[in-house]
Amino acid sequence: MTQNPNSRIVLPSVLAQLQSSSSLPFESAHPLPAVTYHSDEFFRHERQSVFMQEWICVGREDEIASHGDFLTFDIACYRPVLIIPSNGIYGSLCVT
């Protein structure tokens, strides 16, 4: 399999493009640069800078109301599981 040559980027140049684009008025808006969709380096940066900085709402309490109920989901290539064990205290497990 041949890797897309655009997947090898210099992260600071892409971040500069994004910063420049974000300051344009709405009428001048355009899609994200293509590299943001397929660059491994940009994905690692985005995962660390966005998804690992804040709590992320993954479900509602009523979705896992009974002991033994659980939720699974994917967030930036992490697969956490939210569970309610028999003691009723919420817990999580992250399978990477």
C-alpha positions in Angstrom: 0.0 0.0 0.0 1.4 3.4 -1.0 1.2 6.1 1.6 -0.4 9.4 0.5 2.6 11.8 0.1 0.4 14.5 1.8 0.4 12.4 5.0 3.9 13.5 5.7 3.5 17.1 6.8 5.2 19.7 8.9 2.8 20.2 11.7 3.6 23.9 12.3 2.7 24.7 8.7 -0.7 23.0 9.0 -1.4 24.7 12.3 -0.5 28.0 10.7 -3.0 27.3 7.8 -5.7 26.5 10.4 -5.0 29.6 12.4 -5.2 31.7 9.3 -8.4 30.1 8.1 -10.1 30.5 11.5 -9.6 34.3 11.4 -11.5 34.7 8.1 -15.1 36.0 8.0 -17.7 33.3 7.6 -18.4 34.3 4.0 -14.8 33.4 3.2 -14.8 30.1 5.0 -13.5 27.0 3.3 -13.0 23.3 4.3 -10.1 22.2 6.4 -6.9 21.4 4.5 -7.1 17.8 3.2 -4.0 16.8 5.2 -6.0 17.2 8.4 -8.1 14.2 7.4 -5.3 11.7 6.7 -2.1 12.8 8.4 -0.9 10.6 11.3 1.1 13.5 12.7 -2.0 15.8 12.7 -4.2 13.1 14.2 -1.7 12.5 17.1 -1.6 16.3 17.7 -5.4 16.6 17.6 -5.9 13.6 19.9 -3.4 15.1 22.5 -4.5 18.7 22.2 -8.2 18.3 22.0 -9.4 14.9 23.2 -7.0 14.5 26.1 -7.4 17.9 27.7 -11.0 17.9 28.9 -13.7 15.5 30.1 -15.9 14.2 27.3 -19.6 13.4 27.8 -20.1 9.8 26.6 -23.6 9.0 27.8 -26.4 9.7 30.2 -26.9 8.1 33.6 -30.2 6.7 32.5 -28.5 4.7 29.7 -26.6 2.7 32.4 -29.1 2.7 35.2 -28.8 -0.9 36.5 -25.9 -2.7 38.1 -23.8 -4.4 35.4 -25.0 -2.1 32.6 -22.2 -0.6 30.5 -21.5 1.7 27.5 -18.7 1.3 25.0 -17.5 3.9 22.5 -14.6 5.1 20.4 -12.9 8.4 21.1 -9.8 9.2 19.0 -8.8 5.6 18.8 -9.3 4.9 22.5 -12.1 2.5 23.5 -13.2 3.3 27.1 -15.9 1.3 28.8 -18.2 2.9 31.4 -19.6 0.5 33.9 -21.7 0.4 37.1 -20.4 -2.4 39.3 -22.5 -4.0 42.0 -21.4 -1.3 44.6 -23.1 1.4 42.4 -20.0 3.5 42.0 -19.3 4.5 38.4 -16.1 3.4 37.0 -14.3 3.3 33.6 -11.8 1.1 31.9 -9.8 2.2 28.8 -8.8 -0.4 26.3 -6.3 1.0 23.8 
